[in-house]
Amino acid sequence: MRLAKWAPPGLAVVAALLLASGASPAYSQARVTVFEGARVIAGDGSAPIENGTIVVTGSRITAVGRRGEVAAPAGAARVDVTGKTVMPALIDDHVHMGYRRGTSFTPDNYTRENLIDMLDRYAWYGIAAVLETGTGRGDLPYRVRAEAHTGARYLTTGSGFGMPNAGPGGPMRDSAYGVTEEAQARKYVQELAAHKADMVKIWVDDRNGTVEKLKPNLYRAIIDEAHTHNLRVMAHTTELADAKDLLRAGLDGFAHMVRDRDVDDEFLALLKARPSVFFLETLWGERRAIFTAKPAWVEDPALREAFTAESVQQLAEQLSPDPKADPQAVQRARTMAATNLRNTAKLYAAGARIGLGTDTGGVTGGQFFGLGSHVELELLVTKVGLTPMQALVIGTRNSAQNLGLTDLGTLAAGKSADFIVLDANPLDDIANTRRINRVYLRGEEIPRAALSAKWNAKG
Ligand SMILES: [Zn+2]
């Protein structure tokens, strides 16, 4: 499996190099900060440490443990987080960057400035990394990925694959490679490999009979070529029959859950042979079919710290019953969402690897960068039936593993110092992951108040 090619900027690079070379005297000059007194949730499913200590040196965590059992160097800065809960920053394995800007949704928004702004929005909500799944435009995602910036780490699958004009939805459609020949598909995979794309995305969906589904010989060629270049392949697909054939073809992950029917024993047997295959549920993307009434959190004034009044209004409308909607379409969507929830529970129970993915920024995900990732966790608890701890592990360690991000997802010595300080305990109520006090990425506090001021100023 390939690791992300993202390099932490500045001090982190220096610290890592010094660590590697064993040059401890110079390394010890990096700024050390000790966070003391919080409940620490490591992200690996272990019991929380009550009254814990986290030592951050430069951009890295250098120690985690019980207060009094962790040595902090003299002269270290101290941050009192008594009464708070600290958890790893989240990872979102399925987003669409660039197209949305406020309530507008167009390729014209796909600019460097907007990509950076979105990464800041994810960071504001405590998201450490995101994977752009198949809707990158040209070289820009790779260039922004290589830049030092203050936001979430940016991973991208570049352009994904479908039949011509049959890949992603809405204004993102033209971003994908349209393929009809195996040789051509292989050539495009080689382009992605040359860019060091973080994964490959394919669409295998006829969108209710409106477009042509990517043909099996083509996705086999794509998967084979990708694996030759140590690239994994994830698929947008919804039907069990396609999911089975994709598994047989060597697919590495599912961008959405199977939702046309319940997964069966044959599917579980196929998965048993492929335990590293991951599933993203994108429950946030299906929120309209999952929530039967407007959830109370839509009225939370804190939403206005991240979104304009117009966006919050749009979210409230999306989550309220629509009297003009076609009742049959509503019923169809609800049936698929219910199947998604059942399949998620069934696959989790079977030991499949579940990750956090929201489709935020896409057709159904909307402009609610970061918020969607937190609500996804809540839905895993309230609708799928997982415990808060199980949901947290999915959103942190598991989602980092899915992307090969070995330095993210858990709080432990050697990991990147990417964590969220919460005012309330998410193990009591998973919605408490949204009661964010502070966010740190790469050891630096995200200037949340300044970002809020900037975004509200945009009206
Ligand atoms: Zn998507």
Boltz pocket constraint, residues with backbone or C-beta under 6 A from the ligand:
constraints:
  - pocket:
      binder: B
      contacts: [[A, 94], [A, 95], [A, 96], [A, 133], [A, 255], [A, 359], [A, 362]]
      max_distance: 6.0
